[in-house]
Amino acid sequence: MLTNNRKFLLRFITSIMVMTIPAANAAVGLDRTRLIINGDKKSETLTITNHNKEAPYLAQSWVEDDSGKKLENEFIALPPLQRIEPNSKGQIKVQTMAGSSHPQDRESLYYFNVREIPPKSKKPNTLQIALQTRIKMFYRPEALKLASGDVPQTALTLRREGDRYRIINPTGYYITIVNMSANNAASNNDFKSVMIAPKSSEIVEMSAAKLGAQPVLTYINDWGGRPKLIFSCSGNACKVTEQKAG
């Protein structure tokens, strides 16, 4: 028979497993990999799908800040809890709360979460695992609304510092770089993606000499696509000269 301490330890270990198991195999999935809330609309609706063909699932939704704190006064996810029938879809509306305040000259970063809650097992002593999906959510103020064809990522510049490049983001948008390579070279599988905050910069831990005078950066756009930016360097400074669809 388990003592109270051992029961507590078992529950604790189980909770750690729930938090760390990847959500790639989740039964409940989202229709996108990132969420953008435009300031002029105040809300955005997502579609969620229960891919399990036999069992209904509950879907619990909420928004966190970049430190993992659940937000209650800035955004609300509606409904916060819903039942999704087998092989069916549902919707979640994320909207800004009245009185919430956000910077108007740059995007703000948050995280949208969906936790799936499986039906209670009829088998005794069965360990059930609730997977959680967490995606980046950006609040984009009305002043930064993009018109068709606008590509703010082309404003990125590179500055060589020793044998490293610094990526400079002068825009008000978060920009995520997922690959960097020399022109006409294969993608670099060892590259660690980097997200550059608005009006800031990041050093890339790759040899500038190996990247050459025409580095190629791959970024993620609003729709999850991966276009490429081709730079041309003169001295220690590099500017975008071409963009290719990804």
Backbone as JSON, one array per atom type, in Angstrom:
{
  "sequence": "MLTNNRKFLLRFITSIMVMTIPAANAAVGLDRTRLIINGDKKSETLTITNHNKEAPYLAQSWVEDDSGKKLENEFIALPPLQRIEPNSKGQIKVQTMAGSSHPQDRESLYYFNVREIPPKSKKPNTLQIALQTRIKMFYRPEALKLASGDVPQTALTLRREGDRYRIINPTGYYITIVNMSANNAASNNDFKSVMIAPKSSEIVEMSAAKLGAQPVLTYINDWGGRPKLIFSCSGNACKVTEQKAG",
  "N": [[0.84, -1.19, 0.0], [0.55, 2.24, -0.8], [2.21, 4.89, 0.84], [1.22, 8.15, 2.15], [3.16, 10.03, 1.4], [4.43, 8.76, -0.75], [2.3, 8.57, -2.52], [1.9, 11.27, -3.03], [4.32, 11.87, -4.3], [4.09, 10.29, -6.6], [1.94, 11.56, -7.87], [3.14, 14.01, -8.35], [5.28, 13.37, -10.1], [3.77, 12.45, -12.25], [2.49, 14.84, -13.0], [4.66, 16.29, -13.96], [5.31, 14.79, -16.23], [3.1, 15.3, -17.79], [3.47, 17.98, -18.42], [5.83, 18.04, -19.89], [5.79, 16.3, -22.06], [5.87, 16.28, -25.6], [3.66, 18.25, -27.7], [3.15, 17.48, -30.24], [1.86, 15.15, -30.92], [-0.7, 15.52, -30.1], [-4.21, 15.05, -29.55], [-6.04, 17.07, -29.94], [-5.81, 19.68, -32.15], [-4.49, 22.8, -33.52], [-5.34, 25.26, -36.07], [-3.22, 26.69, -36.98], [0.19, 27.92, -36.58], [0.95, 30.16, -35.31], [-0.42, 33.12, -33.82], [-2.02, 36.12, -34.6], [-3.15, 39.09, -33.32], [-4.83, 41.68, -34.55], [-4.82, 45.15, -34.01], [-6.91, 46.75, -34.99], [-9.03, 45.05, -35.24], [-9.4, 43.76, -32.81], [-9.86, 41.12, -32.09], [-9.5, 37.56, -32.77], [-10.31, 34.56, -34.44], [-9.84, 31.12, -33.96], [-9.61, 27.82, -35.34], [-10.13, 24.66, -33.93], [-9.35, 21.19, -33.88], [-10.51, 17.97, -33.15], [-8.74, 15.23, -33.51], [-9.04, 12.65, -32.81], [-10.88, 9.81, -33.56], [-12.7, 8.43, -32.1], [-13.18, 9.26, -29.44], [-14.55, 11.93, -27.43], [-13.12, 15.11, -26.55], [-12.18, 17.48, -24.02], [-11.37, 20.91, -24.38], [-9.25, 23.22, -23.1], [-8.58, 26.64, -22.88], [-6.32, 29.45, -22.85], [-4.47, 32.56, -22.33], [-1.07, 33.53, -22.02], [1.62, 35.58, -20.64], [5.02, 36.37, -21.71], [6.48, 35.28, -19.69], [5.12, 33.17, -18.76], [2.93, 33.65, -17.16], [-0.48, 33.49, -16.48], [-2.89, 35.41, -18.15], [-5.45, 37.68, -17.26], [-6.62, 40.14, -17.5], [-5.93, 41.32, -19.88], [-6.41, 39.73, -22.2], [-8.93, 37.43, -23.37], [-9.97, 34.09, -23.8], [-12.49, 32.57, -25.59], [-14.83, 29.96, -25.98], [-13.56, 29.38, -22.64], [-13.45, 26.75, -21.93], [-14.37, 23.87, -23.65], [-16.24, 21.22, -25.23], [-15.18, 18.92, -27.61], [-16.37, 16.98, -30.11], [-15.74, 13.57, -31.33], [-13.52, 13.47, -34.12], [-14.19, 16.04, -34.99], [-14.72, 19.64, -35.28], [-14.06, 22.77, -33.58], [-14.38, 26.18, -32.38], [-12.36, 28.9, -31.22], [-12.42, 32.04, -29.81], [-10.26, 34.67, -29.46], [-9.93, 37.58, -27.72], [-9.26, 41.07, -27.09], [-9.35, 42.61, -23.87], [-11.56, 45.06, -22.51], [-10.16, 48.17, -21.75], [-7.58, 47.24, -21.66], [-4.08, 47.76, -22.18], [-1.6, 48.39, -24.61], [1.65, 48.69, -26.13], [1.9, 51.05, -28.79], [3.66, 51.39, -30.84], [4.95, 49.13, -31.53], [4.92, 45.52, -31.83], [3.5, 43.27, -29.38], [4.42, 40.46, -27.41], [2.85, 37.39, -26.69], [1.53, 34.25, -25.42], [-0.51, 31.7, -26.67], [-2.5, 29.12, -25.4], [-3.64, 25.73, -25.56], [-5.06, 23.15, -23.85], [-5.64, 19.75, -23.97], [-8.12, 17.64, -22.64], [-8.56, 14.42, -21.88], [-11.24, 11.93, -22.11], [-12.49, 10.32, -19.16], [-10.94, 7.33, -18.26], [-12.28, 4.02, -18.41], [-10.95, 1.96, -17.37], [-9.37, 0.74, -14.44], [-6.72, 2.31, -12.5], [-5.35, 3.61, -14.57], [-3.03, 5.54, -16.33], [-3.47, 8.73, -17.49], [-2.72, 11.15, -19.94], [-2.61, 14.56, -20.44], [-2.11, 16.52, -23.14], [-0.53, 19.59, -24.15], [-0.8, 22.41, -26.24], [1.15, 25.11, -27.3], [1.43, 28.23, -28.66], [3.01, 31.04, -30.3], [1.74, 34.3, -29.77], [0.91, 37.35, -31.16], [0.29, 40.71, -30.45], [-0.68, 43.14, -32.6], [-0.5, 46.47, -33.09], [-2.81, 48.92, -34.4], [-1.52, 50.89, -35.87], [0.53, 49.52, -37.06], [-0.55, 47.92, -38.96], [-0.46, 45.74, -41.72], [-0.39, 46.28, -45.19], [-1.47, 44.68, -48.24], [1.17, 42.96, -49.7], [3.16, 44.22, -48.26], [6.3, 43.82, -46.75], [7.88, 43.77, -44.04], [10.16, 42.51, -43.14], [12.2, 42.85, -44.96], [13.55, 45.06, -44.2], [15.49, 44.35, -42.46], [18.91, 44.38, -41.43], [22.38, 43.42, -41.61], [25.26, 43.36, -39.55], [28.67, 42.98, -39.48], [30.59, 41.66, -36.9], [33.56, 40.97, -35.88], [33.95, 37.56, -36.35], [31.26, 37.11, -36.58], [27.8, 37.72, -37.36], [25.62, 40.38, -36.68], [22.18, 40.59, -36.42], [20.04, 43.11, -37.24], [17.06, 44.58, -36.3], [15.08, 47.01, -37.27], [12.4, 47.47, -37.24], [8.93, 47.55, -36.08], [8.08, 45.0, -35.6], [8.05, 41.58, -34.43], [10.47, 39.31, -35.49], [11.19, 36.16, -36.67], [13.93, 34.18, -37.25], [14.74, 31.29, -38.95], [16.67, 29.95, -40.31], [20.0, 30.19, -41.62], [22.34, 30.71, -44.11], [25.02, 30.32, -46.55], [24.82, 31.9, -49.78], [23.24, 29.99, -52.32], [23.89, 27.67, -51.04], [23.21, 24.62, -49.2], [20.52, 24.31, -46.77], [21.2, 25.09, -43.35], [21.33, 22.7, -41.05], [22.07, 22.78, -38.42], [21.44, 25.2, -37.41], [20.17, 27.34, -34.91], [17.05, 28.57, -34.27], [16.17, 32.04, -34.04], [14.5, 34.66, -32.41], [13.88, 37.95, -33.06], [13.3, 40.78, -31.29], [11.15, 43.72, -31.65], [12.8, 46.64, -32.86], [15.42, 45.96, -32.04], [18.38, 43.86, -31.68], [20.29, 40.89, -32.53], [23.03, 38.69, -31.98], [24.28, 36.25, -34.19], [25.27, 32.97, -33.78], [27.2, 31.93, -35.77], [29.77, 31.33, -38.18], [30.84, 34.18, -39.8], [32.57, 34.29, -41.92], [32.16, 31.85, -43.22], [29.6, 32.21, -44.12], [29.87, 34.08, -46.06], [29.76, 36.78, -48.55], [27.18, 37.07, -49.33], [24.92, 36.39, -47.46], [22.12, 34.29, -46.61], [18.99, 34.53, -45.22], [16.34, 32.8, -43.64], [13.01, 33.31, -42.83], [10.02, 33.28, -40.75], [6.84, 33.94, -41.93], [3.63, 35.69, -41.56], [1.81, 33.68, -42.11], [2.98, 31.31, -41.6], [4.68, 30.55, -43.59], [7.96, 30.23, -45.18], [9.87, 32.34, -46.35], [12.86, 33.49, -48.1], [15.56, 35.72, -47.47], [17.92, 37.41, -49.31], [21.06, 38.72, -48.85], [23.37, 41.39, -49.56], [26.69, 42.23, -49.07], [28.79, 44.93, -48.08], [31.82, 45.84, -47.06], [31.49, 45.86, -43.61], [28.77, 45.9, -43.49], [25.49, 44.77, -44.38], [22.77, 44.5, -46.65], [19.35, 43.73, -47.59], [18.83, 42.41, -50.77], [17.27, 40.85, -52.33], [14.29, 38.84, -52.34], [13.0, 35.6, -51.85], [10.32, 33.36, -52.4], [9.1, 31.06, -49.92]],
  "CA": [[0.0, 0.0, 0.0], [1.34, 3.45, -0.9], [2.08, 5.88, 1.9], [0.78, 9.45, 1.64], [4.29, 10.68, 0.74], [4.65, 8.12, -2.04], [1.18, 8.97, -3.37], [2.16, 12.65, -3.46], [5.42, 11.82, -5.25], [3.57, 9.75, -7.85], [1.15, 12.61, -8.52], [4.08, 15.03, -8.79], [5.96, 12.86, -11.29], [2.78, 12.42, -13.32], [2.26, 16.19, -13.48], [5.82, 16.67, -14.76], [5.18, 14.11, -17.51], [2.06, 16.0, -18.54], [3.98, 19.25, -18.9], [7.01, 17.96, -20.75], [5.58, 15.49, -23.26], [5.6, 17.16, -26.74], [2.26, 18.33, -28.13], [3.04, 17.14, -31.66], [0.93, 14.03, -31.08], [-1.94, 15.84, -29.4], [-5.46, 14.73, -30.25], [-6.65, 18.35, -30.29], [-4.82, 20.49, -32.85], [-4.87, 24.13, -33.98], [-5.27, 25.46, -37.52], [-2.08, 27.57, -37.28], [1.33, 27.79, -35.68], [1.11, 31.45, -34.63], [-1.67, 33.87, -33.77], [-1.83, 37.57, -34.64], [-4.33, 39.89, -32.99], [-4.7, 43.02, -35.12], [-5.43, 46.15, -33.14], [-8.14, 47.32, -35.52], [-10.09, 44.05, -35.13], [-9.55, 43.46, -31.38], [-10.06, 39.7, -31.8], [-9.18, 36.61, -33.83], [-10.94, 33.26, -34.2], [-9.07, 29.95, -34.39], [-10.32, 26.55, -35.44], [-9.45, 23.53, -33.32], [-9.85, 19.91, -34.39], [-10.29, 16.73, -32.4], [-8.35, 14.23, -34.51], [-9.42, 11.31, -32.33], [-12.12, 9.42, -34.25], [-13.54, 7.63, -31.22], [-13.49, 9.84, -28.13], [-14.63, 13.39, -27.31], [-12.11, 15.72, -25.67], [-12.37, 18.85, -23.58], [-10.27, 21.8, -24.76], [-9.14, 24.36, -22.19], [-7.78, 27.65, -23.58], [-5.98, 30.67, -22.13], [-3.34, 33.34, -22.85], [-0.02, 33.82, -21.04], [2.66, 36.49, -21.08], [6.22, 35.63, -22.09], [7.06, 34.63, -18.51], [4.27, 32.03, -18.41], [1.86, 34.06, -16.25], [-1.8, 33.51, -17.12], [-3.45, 36.76, -18.2], [-6.89, 37.76, -17.02], [-7.11, 41.5, -17.75], [-5.53, 41.79, -21.21], [-7.06, 38.94, -23.24], [-9.78, 36.34, -22.92], [-10.24, 33.06, -24.8], [-13.89, 32.15, -25.45], [-15.05, 29.64, -24.58], [-12.34, 28.91, -21.99], [-13.51, 25.29, -21.88], [-15.42, 23.36, -24.53], [-16.18, 19.8, -25.59], [-15.06, 18.69, -29.05], [-16.77, 15.61, -30.41], [-14.75, 12.84, -32.13], [-13.33, 13.84, -35.52], [-14.98, 17.26, -35.21], [-14.03, 20.91, -35.1], [-14.64, 23.8, -32.74], [-13.74, 27.48, -32.57], [-11.98, 29.68, -30.04], [-12.25, 33.46, -30.11], [-9.37, 35.37, -28.55], [-10.2, 39.0, -27.88], [-8.68, 41.96, -26.09], [-10.27, 43.04, -22.83], [-11.77, 46.5, -22.42], [-9.25, 48.82, -20.82], [-6.22, 46.72, -21.76], [-3.17, 48.73, -22.78], [-0.47, 47.78, -25.29], [2.45, 49.67, -26.88], [1.33, 51.31, -30.11], [4.71, 51.54, -31.84], [5.6, 47.84, -31.74], [4.14, 44.36, -31.43], [3.7, 42.7, -28.05], [4.47, 39.01, -27.5], [2.15, 36.58, -25.7], [1.44, 32.84, -25.82], [-1.85, 31.11, -26.61], [-2.41, 27.73, -24.97], [-4.79, 24.83, -25.56], [-4.78, 21.87, -23.19], [-6.68, 18.75, -24.21], [-8.46, 16.83, -21.47], [-9.17, 13.2, -22.42], [-12.34, 11.37, -21.31], [-12.05, 9.45, -18.06], [-10.83, 5.93, -18.67], [-13.1, 3.06, -17.67], [-10.04, 0.98, -16.79], [-8.78, 1.22, -13.19], [-5.27, 2.52, -12.42], [-4.85, 3.99, -15.89], [-2.4, 6.85, -16.39], [-3.91, 9.53, -18.63], [-1.84, 12.29, -20.15], [-3.23, 15.67, -21.14], [-1.1, 17.27, -23.87], [-0.8, 21.02, -24.25], [-0.21, 23.1, -27.38], [1.48, 26.5, -26.96], [1.93, 28.94, -29.84], [3.25, 32.47, -30.1], [0.63, 35.19, -30.1], [1.4, 38.71, -31.27], [-0.67, 41.81, -30.58], [-0.16, 44.09, -33.58], [-1.31, 47.69, -33.01], [-3.41, 49.37, -35.66], [-0.54, 51.68, -36.62], [1.44, 48.61, -37.75], [-1.31, 47.04, -39.85], [0.23, 45.54, -42.99], [-1.16, 46.24, -46.43], [-1.09, 43.57, -49.12], [2.47, 43.15, -50.33], [4.15, 44.76, -47.32], [7.23, 42.82, -46.21], [8.77, 44.52, -43.15], [11.42, 41.78, -42.9], [13.24, 43.31, -45.88], [14.27, 46.17, -43.56], [16.58, 43.8, -41.65], [20.28, 44.56, -41.9], [23.41, 42.65, -40.91], [26.52, 44.06, -39.29], [29.7, 42.02, -39.11], [31.35, 41.96, -35.69], [34.51, 39.86, -35.81], [33.51, 36.48, -37.23], [29.83, 36.92, -36.35], [26.9, 38.74, -37.88], [24.53, 40.85, -35.83], [20.96, 40.89, -37.17], [19.43, 44.33, -36.69], [15.64, 44.7, -36.65], [14.64, 48.38, -36.99], [10.94, 47.55, -37.39], [8.1, 47.34, -34.9], [7.57, 43.63, -35.64], [8.89, 40.44, -34.06], [10.9, 38.56, -36.68], [11.83, 34.89, -36.31], [14.83, 33.63, -38.26], [14.82, 29.84, -38.72], [17.84, 29.38, -40.96], [20.96, 31.14, -42.18], [23.32, 29.95, -44.88], [25.63, 31.05, -47.66], [23.99, 31.87, -50.98], [23.33, 28.77, -53.13], [24.29, 26.53, -50.22], [22.09, 23.91, -48.58], [20.11, 24.83, -45.47], [22.06, 24.69, -42.23], [20.51, 21.95, -40.1], [22.52, 23.05, -37.05], [21.07, 26.56, -37.02], [19.17, 27.47, -33.86], [16.19, 29.71, -34.61], [16.28, 33.2, -33.16], [13.43, 35.64, -32.57], [14.42, 39.29, -32.81], [12.24, 41.68, -30.83], [11.11, 44.99, -32.37], [13.8, 47.68, -32.58], [16.51, 45.36, -31.28], [19.3, 43.1, -32.52], [20.79, 39.64, -31.97], [24.21, 38.09, -32.6], [24.07, 34.88, -34.65], [26.46, 32.16, -33.49], [27.68, 31.23, -36.97], [30.93, 31.99, -38.76], [30.54, 35.12, -40.88], [33.41, 33.93, -43.07], [31.52, 30.74, -43.93], [28.37, 32.71, -44.75], [30.28, 34.81, -47.25], [29.31, 38.15, -48.79], [25.75, 37.05, -49.66], [24.2, 35.51, -46.53], [20.7, 34.07, -46.87], [18.21, 34.31, -44.0], [14.99, 32.28, -43.82], [12.18, 33.77, -41.72], [8.63, 32.81, -40.75], [5.9, 35.05, -42.14], [2.38, 35.63, -40.79], [1.03, 32.48, -42.44], [3.8, 30.13, -41.35], [5.58, 30.32, -44.71], [9.38, 30.44, -44.88], [10.59, 33.02, -47.43], [14.3, 33.7, -47.9], [16.11, 37.04, -47.73], [19.3, 37.34, -49.78], [21.76, 39.95, -48.52], [24.62, 41.73, -50.23], [27.51, 42.91, -48.06], [29.86, 45.83, -48.47], [32.51, 46.08, -45.8], [30.87, 45.14, -42.49], [27.32, 46.12, -43.52], [24.77, 43.98, -45.38], [21.37, 44.86, -46.85], [18.57, 42.8, -48.41], [18.76, 42.77, -52.19], [16.31, 39.99, -53.02], [13.5, 37.94, -51.51], [12.46, 34.44, -52.55], [9.22, 32.71, -51.69], [9.5, 29.83, -49.24]],
  "C": [[0.88, 1.25, 0.0], [1.12, 4.35, 0.31], [1.64, 7.19, 1.29], [1.91, 10.15, 0.88], [4.53, 10.09, -0.65], [3.52, 8.45, -3.01], [1.42, 10.38, -3.92], [3.26, 12.67, -4.52], [4.95, 11.31, -6.6], [2.77, 10.8, -8.6], [2.07, 13.68, -9.09], [4.79, 14.61, -10.07], [5.01, 12.86, -12.48], [2.56, 13.82, -13.89], [3.43, 16.68, -14.32], [5.73, 16.04, -16.15], [4.16, 14.83, -18.39], [2.62, 17.27, -19.16], [5.07, 19.11, -19.94], [6.82, 17.11, -21.99], [5.21, 16.4, -24.43], [4.15, 17.1, -27.19], [2.08, 17.94, -29.58], [2.04, 16.03, -31.91], [-0.39, 14.27, -30.38], [-3.15, 15.46, -30.24], [-6.14, 16.0, -30.73], [-5.59, 19.26, -30.89], [-5.39, 21.82, -33.3], [-4.7, 24.26, -35.49], [-4.1, 26.36, -37.92], [-0.97, 27.37, -36.26], [1.65, 29.1, -34.97], [-0.19, 32.21, -34.75], [-1.36, 35.36, -33.74], [-3.15, 38.25, -34.35], [-4.1, 41.3, -33.52], [-5.48, 44.03, -34.29], [-6.72, 46.72, -33.66], [-9.31, 46.35, -35.41], [-10.39, 43.66, -33.69], [-9.71, 41.98, -31.07], [-9.64, 38.86, -33.0], [-9.79, 35.27, -33.45], [-10.08, 32.14, -34.78], [-10.0, 28.76, -34.51], [-9.49, 25.46, -34.78], [-10.13, 22.25, -33.77], [-9.51, 18.78, -33.43], [-10.01, 15.63, -33.41], [-8.66, 12.81, -34.07], [-10.78, 10.95, -32.92], [-13.09, 8.66, -33.34], [-14.0, 8.36, -29.96], [-13.61, 11.36, -28.19], [-13.53, 13.88, -26.36], [-12.62, 17.08, -25.21], [-11.15, 19.65, -23.99], [-10.31, 23.02, -23.86], [-8.17, 25.37, -22.8], [-7.51, 28.86, -22.7], [-4.76, 31.32, -22.78], [-2.37, 33.63, -21.71], [0.89, 34.92, -21.57], [3.93, 35.69, -21.34], [6.94, 34.99, -20.92], [6.23, 33.44, -18.04], [3.14, 32.37, -17.45], [0.54, 34.15, -17.01], [-2.39, 34.9, -17.02], [-4.95, 36.73, -18.02], [-7.47, 39.11, -17.39], [-6.8, 42.01, -19.15], [-6.27, 41.07, -22.33], [-7.95, 37.89, -22.6], [-10.0, 35.38, -24.09], [-11.65, 32.53, -24.56], [-14.23, 31.05, -26.44], [-13.74, 29.15, -23.94], [-12.28, 27.39, -21.88], [-14.65, 24.82, -22.77], [-15.18, 21.89, -24.83], [-16.14, 19.69, -27.11], [-15.35, 17.22, -29.31], [-15.71, 14.91, -31.27], [-14.72, 13.29, -33.59], [-14.14, 15.08, -35.9], [-14.15, 18.5, -34.92], [-14.78, 21.82, -34.13], [-13.93, 25.11, -33.01], [-13.44, 28.13, -31.23], [-11.78, 31.12, -30.49], [-11.37, 34.09, -29.04], [-9.57, 36.86, -28.77], [-9.54, 39.81, -26.77], [-9.76, 42.38, -25.1], [-10.39, 44.56, -22.85], [-10.82, 47.09, -21.39], [-7.83, 48.3, -20.88], [-5.35, 47.71, -22.53], [-1.96, 48.01, -23.38], [0.34, 48.88, -25.98], [1.88, 49.83, -28.29], [2.37, 51.47, -31.21], [5.42, 50.23, -32.15], [4.65, 46.72, -31.34], [4.45, 43.97, -30.0], [3.58, 41.18, -28.16], [3.72, 38.36, -26.34], [2.17, 35.13, -26.19], [0.01, 32.35, -25.63], [-1.7, 29.62, -26.34], [-3.73, 26.99, -25.14], [-4.35, 23.52, -24.9], [-5.95, 20.92, -23.45], [-6.88, 17.91, -22.95], [-9.18, 15.59, -21.97], [-10.33, 12.73, -21.56], [-11.78, 10.43, -20.25], [-12.05, 8.0, -18.52], [-11.7, 5.03, -17.79], [-12.23, 1.98, -17.01], [-9.42, 1.54, -15.51], [-7.27, 1.38, -13.31], [-4.64, 2.83, -13.78], [-4.26, 5.4, -15.85], [-2.85, 7.57, -17.66], [-3.07, 10.79, -18.72], [-2.56, 13.34, -20.97], [-2.13, 16.49, -21.81], [-1.53, 18.72, -24.04], [-0.07, 21.61, -25.45], [-0.03, 24.57, -27.02], [2.07, 27.16, -28.2], [2.15, 30.41, -29.51], [2.03, 33.27, -30.55], [1.15, 36.62, -30.07], [0.22, 39.68, -31.31], [-0.03, 42.85, -31.48], [-1.03, 45.34, -33.56], [-1.75, 48.16, -34.39], [-2.42, 50.14, -36.52], [0.43, 50.81, -37.41], [0.71, 47.64, -38.67], [-0.62, 46.96, -41.21], [-0.75, 45.55, -44.16], [-0.67, 45.07, -47.27], [0.25, 43.88, -49.8], [3.54, 43.73, -49.43], [5.01, 43.63, -46.75], [8.23, 43.55, -45.3], [10.11, 43.83, -42.92], [12.55, 42.24, -43.82], [14.02, 44.49, -45.31], [15.4, 45.67, -42.66], [17.92, 44.15, -42.28], [21.21, 43.67, -41.08], [24.63, 43.54, -40.7], [27.55, 43.04, -38.82], [30.47, 42.53, -37.9], [32.31, 40.8, -35.46], [34.1, 38.79, -36.81], [32.04, 36.13, -37.0], [29.05, 38.03, -37.03], [25.89, 39.1, -36.8], [23.35, 41.18, -36.73], [20.27, 42.06, -36.49], [18.01, 44.46, -37.23], [15.16, 46.11, -36.3], [13.13, 48.54, -36.97], [10.23, 47.39, -36.05], [7.57, 45.92, -34.78], [8.58, 42.64, -35.05], [9.21, 39.67, -35.33], [11.66, 37.32, -36.23], [12.63, 34.35, -37.48], [15.02, 32.14, -37.96], [15.99, 29.19, -39.44], [18.71, 30.5, -41.51], [22.05, 30.34, -42.87], [23.98, 30.85, -45.91], [24.73, 30.93, -48.88], [24.3, 30.63, -51.82], [23.83, 27.56, -52.36], [23.05, 25.86, -49.64], [21.75, 24.55, -47.24], [21.01, 24.28, -44.38], [21.21, 24.01, -41.17], [20.88, 22.2, -38.65], [22.09, 24.43, -36.56], [19.98, 26.55, -35.95], [18.36, 28.73, -34.12], [16.32, 30.82, -33.57], [15.14, 34.16, -33.46], [13.98, 37.0, -32.15], [13.26, 40.22, -32.47], [12.26, 42.98, -31.64], [12.21, 45.95, -31.9], [14.94, 47.15, -31.71], [17.41, 44.57, -32.23], [19.77, 41.86, -31.77], [22.04, 39.2, -32.74], [23.89, 36.65, -32.99], [25.37, 34.1, -34.47], [26.81, 31.27, -34.68], [28.86, 32.02, -37.53], [30.52, 32.89, -39.91], [31.35, 34.79, -42.12], [32.77, 32.82, -43.89], [30.26, 31.19, -44.65], [28.67, 33.54, -45.99], [29.67, 36.2, -47.35], [27.85, 38.23, -49.2], [25.01, 36.08, -48.74], [22.72, 35.42, -46.91], [20.01, 33.74, -45.55], [16.83, 33.79, -44.37], [14.17, 32.68, -42.6], [10.78, 33.17, -41.83], [7.71, 34.0, -40.93], [4.59, 34.82, -41.36], [1.61, 34.34, -40.99], [1.81, 31.19, -42.22], [4.72, 29.77, -42.5], [7.02, 30.67, -44.35], [10.11, 31.06, -46.08], [12.06, 33.21, -47.06], [14.66, 35.14, -48.25], [17.57, 36.88, -48.14], [19.95, 38.71, -49.57], [22.98, 40.14, -49.41], [25.42, 42.6, -49.27], [28.57, 43.79, -48.71], [30.57, 46.24, -47.19], [31.88, 45.23, -44.7], [29.36, 45.24, -42.49], [26.67, 45.34, -44.66], [23.31, 44.43, -45.43], [20.68, 43.82, -47.73], [18.52, 43.3, -49.84], [17.72, 41.95, -52.95], [15.54, 39.16, -52.0], [12.96, 36.81, -52.38], [11.37, 33.79, -51.72], [9.71, 31.4, -51.07], [8.35, 28.85, -49.18]]
}
